[in-house]
Amino acid sequence: MAKMSLEELRKLRGEKQNELKRRDTDGKTMQIIVGMGTCGIAAGAKDTLDAFISELTKRGLSEHAIIRQTGCMGLCANEPTVELIVPDMPTVMYGNVKADKVAELVESHIIGKKLLDKMILNRPSADIVNQ
């Protein structure tokens, strides 16, 4: 392994500190759970997970969100599947969440507090949602 300069070491330290902050759960108000079973991975769930990390970081929301992976959610035909738990919103499971749909989910569901009906797999009961 080649020697690293002081600047390279500082950059690496900063990257690792940011990774550790993302894993910390204290004070985080929302959860994003990505189905990473074999079916989900084959459908592109890894790219979806990476897109959520990138989008939340870009919008300054990563310090408020826990991004988790889980096994198969049992909805293999709708992979990649994502469950969103956001304050003041019902818990919702979205299907067919390819990486190119992540920005729309963040903008509409997380920031705008609006459900994306066309992607919902598990719509909350009418008595939970006030529309």
N, C-alpha and C positions, 0 to 999 in steps of 0.2 A: 504494500500500500504506500502510495506517495505521501510525502509530508504535506501537511496543510498549513497554509499561512494563517496568521492571526485573524485576518479578516474572514477567511473561510471558516475558521473555528467559531467565530462570533455568529456568523450566519447560520451555521449548523445548530449552535446552541439556541438561537432564536426560533428556528423551525421546530426543534424538539420541545421547547417551552410552550409553543402554540399548540402542538399536538397534545401535550399534557393538559392544557387548559380546556381543550375540546372534550377531553374524557372526564373532567371534573363535573359532578352533577349538582353541587351546591349552588342554590340560587337560580337554577334554570327552570323556566316556566313552561316550556313546551318540549314535546317529544316527537321525533320522526323515526318510525320503525319500518325498516325495509326488509321484506321477505328475501332471505338469502339461501333458501333451500336449493337443491340441484336445479329444479325447474326455474326458479327465479334467476339464478346465475346464468343459466342457458338463455334466458329471455333478455338479459342485459341489466340485471339488478346491480351489478358492480358499477356499471357506468351511471346508473341512477343514484346510487349512494354517493359516488364521487361528485356528481352534479349538485346534490343537496349540500355537501360540504362546501363546494366552490361558491354556490349561489348565496348561501347564508353568510359566508365570509365576506363576499363582495358587498352585501347589503348591510353589513355590520350587525347581523343577528346571531352569529355563531355563539356568542357568549350567553345567549338566552335559550339555546336549544341543545337537547341531548339527541344525538343521532345514534340509533341502535340498529343492530342487525338481529334478525331472528331466523328460525328455520322456516320450513314450508308453512304457509298460512292456510293451506287447503284449497286454494283457488287457482290451481295450476294453469287453467286456460286463460287466466287474466293477469298473468305475470308480466312484468314485475308489479308486485303489490306493495303499497305503502299505507301505513296507518298514521294519521296525524292526530296528535293530542295537543290542542292549542287552547289557552285560556279564553273564556267567553265564546267558545265554539263547541259543538258536539264532537265527540270522537268519531272520526270517519275513516273508512278504508277505501282507498282509491285503487283502481286497477289499470293495467296497461300503461304504467307510468314509466315511459321511456325517458332517457336523459333530456331529450328536447322538450319535455312537458314540465320539467322541474321549475323553471323560471315562472311559468304560468301559475303553478300551484303555490309557489311562495308569494307571488304578487296577489293572487286572488284570495286564497284561503288564509294564509298566515298574516299578510299585511292588510288586505282589504276586508277580511272576515266574511267572505262570501263563499258558499259551497259551489264546487264545480260539478253540477248535476250529471253532466255527460260522462264523468269518470268514476262516479261513486259506485262502489260495490255493495256497501253496507250502509244504506241511508238510515239515519236515526228516526225513531218514531215521531210521528207528527206532534205529539204532545211535548217533545223535547225541543223541537225547532219552532221558533216563532216566525212565521213568514207572512 
